[in-house]
Amino acid sequence: MTGANAIFHLFFAVPCLFVLARWLWPLALTPGVKACVAVVLLIASQYHLWSRFSSGSVFAPEMPRAVVILFNWAFGAVLLLAVFQIALDLGTLAVMAARRSTVMVPDGVRYAIATIAALLAAWGVWNAIRVPPVRDVEIVVPGLSSEFDGYRLVQLTDLHISRLFPGGWTRAVVDRANAAGADLIVVTGDFIDGSVAMRRSDVAPLADLRAPDGVYAIPGNHEYFFDYGDWMRHLTGLGMRMLPNAHTVLRRGDAQLVLAGVTDLSAPGVGQAGPDLDTALAGAPAGVPVLLLDHQPKEARRAAARGVAVQLSGHTHGGMIRGLDRLVAPANNGFVSGRYAVGGMTLYVNNGTALWPGFALRLGVPSELTRITLRTAR
């Protein structure tokens, strides 16, 4: 294991160590019981280490789905308990300062925050792994021809097809997307977690995605964590029309709409071509609105400056937990969830159809299968 990997796993051990010191140690339990609870908590905190042992990657836990769900629940409960214990400690310090005397926290309070953490984690995992409902969004597109007024597309993103989101889940998403009655289906990256050999049967239902104008897609950063070339060939074989720094022209009679895509910002790190909007738009008809697929939203201002009308992104998972979005925002230039006006461009950041199986919790930030209706400016 490299030094960077060791630091990664130690980082996730810190909340657990805090829980052991500030929540478990003060409880009136026998040393044997405390030792057993401590071992369970430490095992839960090292979920990503067990994932690495199972597949060689923290991004692909190759364990039975029930075990992956259990680990996500336990890992999430430990993190939430650490947060609640910090809040309890700060509240206790405030009371002590006000009273100018020592305050003892009853064991019942500690058990209560642990129960709340466990229940919230269970609710968060359930929200994360469900098949999301259709979310309707309307976007006004400057310069859009009246022939495209009411044009509908379904955006899927961050599917993270894996042991947590297996073939049965994928089939349900495909059925729901097909039933949405869209003219076009787009997938804005992060199809998978795992190699083609690991995920072949789980991604197979994607071949049944259907829309009159086809199914177009771009890679996300997770495609580069495995064999990018293998995945691009396999996804193309499933009927995905990939747009890596490329575009196509959609038509309604004489009216046109440019659909463009770029590769992911992580691509150069593995020797692949990085996102290049100029290349993607080379040869595109002038004066026609551009709808851009870009997995990460952070470069939205550059796209707006280039004259893009609408950008569809994912990647952030909406922050997953309300309040956590403020921590996610700086790494994404402030773009985390929903609609943003960026110059004259509309950016829509999808919360994700699923999310990374290494931290599958959603609290107050629902997953979405998004049906977008384009409207002409009135």
Protein Blocks (a to p, Z undefined) as FASTA:
>chain_A
ZZklmmmmmmmmmmmmmmmmmmmmmpccdfklmmmmmmmmmmmmmmmmmmmmmnopaklc
cbdfklmmmmmmmmmmmmmmmmmmmmmmmmmmmmmmmnopacdddfklmmmmmmmmmmmm
mmmmmmmmpccdddddddddehiafklgoiacdddehklpafklcfklmmmmmmmmmmno
pabdcdeejjbgcdfklmmmmmmmmmmgccfkbpaddddfklmmmcfklmmmmmmmnopa
cdehiaddddehjbccdddddddfklmmnopacddfklmmgoiaehiacddddfblklmm
mmmmnopabdcdehknnnopghjlmmmmmmnnopaghcddehjbccdddebjbdcfklcc
dehiacddddddddddZZ
